[in-house]
Amino acid sequence: MDAPDELLVVGTLAELTALVERDRGLYVRWSRGPATDLAAASSVDDLTGVPMPGLSANPLDVERWWQERPVALWVARRLYDYEHLPREKGPGIRCWVLRGRENGRGPDNEPLVVDVRPLCWIDPAVIDEARAEVARQNGPWGPLRRTGG
């Protein structure tokens, strides 16, 4: 791909859900984008500075134990769990979907993906939809970055 940051943009949770229902082996990544990431093709452990063998990403595939629950809720959670990253990592951090091959696990047990093929950006409005979907649930459910008590 000549211009990996010139991707289509998924504009709704329904569009992203349809993509996840249609294709397996998709991941979501929060970063400055494919152009930056594909140059290095490696993430770095924030704590130690150790380079890892692939880009850290989170799988979008629906697990069997989810059974017949709504795929949109699954996708909303996958986005919501990491929606803190743009605030934490700084300006320019965006969410995008990729296809790739797992090459190990990072320190948070996240897949490290190689042979990355960028597919699309996720519009910030989709993250807003994910937050709203999570807010409609009955149980206490927060992003992975939680403040201590």
N, C-alpha and C positions, 0 to 999 in steps of 0.2 A: 504494500500500500504506500503510495507516494506521500500522501498527507494524512497520517493516521488520526489527526485531531479533527479532520473534516468528515465527521460521521453523521449519520442520521440521528435525530433526537426523538426518543420515546417521550411522549407528552402526557400520558395518562397511566394510572395504575392498571387500567383495563388493557391497554396496549402491551405493557410489560408482562402482565399475567398471560396474555395470549402467546407471547413469545416463549415464556417458560413452559406453557402447556404444549407448545409445538416442538420445542427443541430441548434435548437433554445436554448436559455437559457445559452449561453456561455458568459464569461467575460474575459477581459484581465486585468492582474495585473502586476505591476512593483514592484519588491521586490528582496530580496536575495534568494527567492525560496520557494517552498512548504515545504521543511524540516524545515526551520526556521518559516514560517508562521503558519503551522499547529500545531506547538508546543504551540503557544499562541492563535491561532484562533481569534485574535482580533487586529485591527489597533488602533493606538493612534493618537489623534488630535495633530498635530505638534504645534499649537499655545498654547493650554491649557494643554496638557499632559493628557487629559481625555481619558481613554480607551473607545473604541466604540464596540458595539455588533456585530462584524463581521469584515471581511477583506474588506477594501476599494478596489473596482474594477470598471471597466467600461464595460458596456454592449456592446456586439458585434452584437446583434440582429438588423437587419435593420428595421427602423421605416416605417410605411405605407406611411407617407408623402414623403418618398424618391422616391416612385412610381417605375418606370421602369429604373431609373438611374443605372449605373454600381455598382454592389455590391463591386467590387474591390476598387472603389473610396471611398465608405463608410468605408470599412475596413482600407484603407490607412489613412483616416482622424482619425479614432479611435486610430490608432497607433501614428500618427503624433502629435495629440493634447497633448500627454504626453511624447514625445520623449526626453524632457529635464530632466526627472527624473533621469536617470543614472548620468548625470553631477551634478545635484543638490543634490542628496542623497548620492553620493559617490560610491566607488568601490563595485563591486559585485551585483549591481542592474541590474536585467534582466527582460525580458518581458515573461510572460507565460499565457497560456489559462486554464481556469477552468470552471467547471460547479458547480452551487450551488443554494442556495435559498436566496432571499433578506430578510433581517431582519431589515431594516431601511435605513436611509440615513445619510451620513456624512455631515460635515459642508459645503462642496462644492457641496452638493446635489448628491454625488456619492453613488451608492448602497453599502450597507454593507452586505456582503455575508457570510452565514454560510453553514454547511453541504457541505464543499468544496471538490470537486473531481478534482485533477490536471489532465489535459489532455496532454499538450505538452508545450515545450519551443518554443519561437519564435526566430529564428536565427537573429542576428544583420543585416544580409543582407536584411531581409524583411523590417526592419526599413528604410534602404537605399532606397529600392524600394518604400516605402510609401512616403518618402521625394520627390523622383523623380515624383511620381504620382501627389502629391500636387503642385509641381512646374509647372506642365503642365497646371494647371487650370488658368483661366483668372483673377479671383478676388483676392484681397489681402486676404491672409489666412495664419495665423501664429499659432504656438503652443499656448496653453493656457497661458504659462508663457511668458508674454510680458514685455518688459522694458518700464518704464514710460518716458514721454517726458518732 
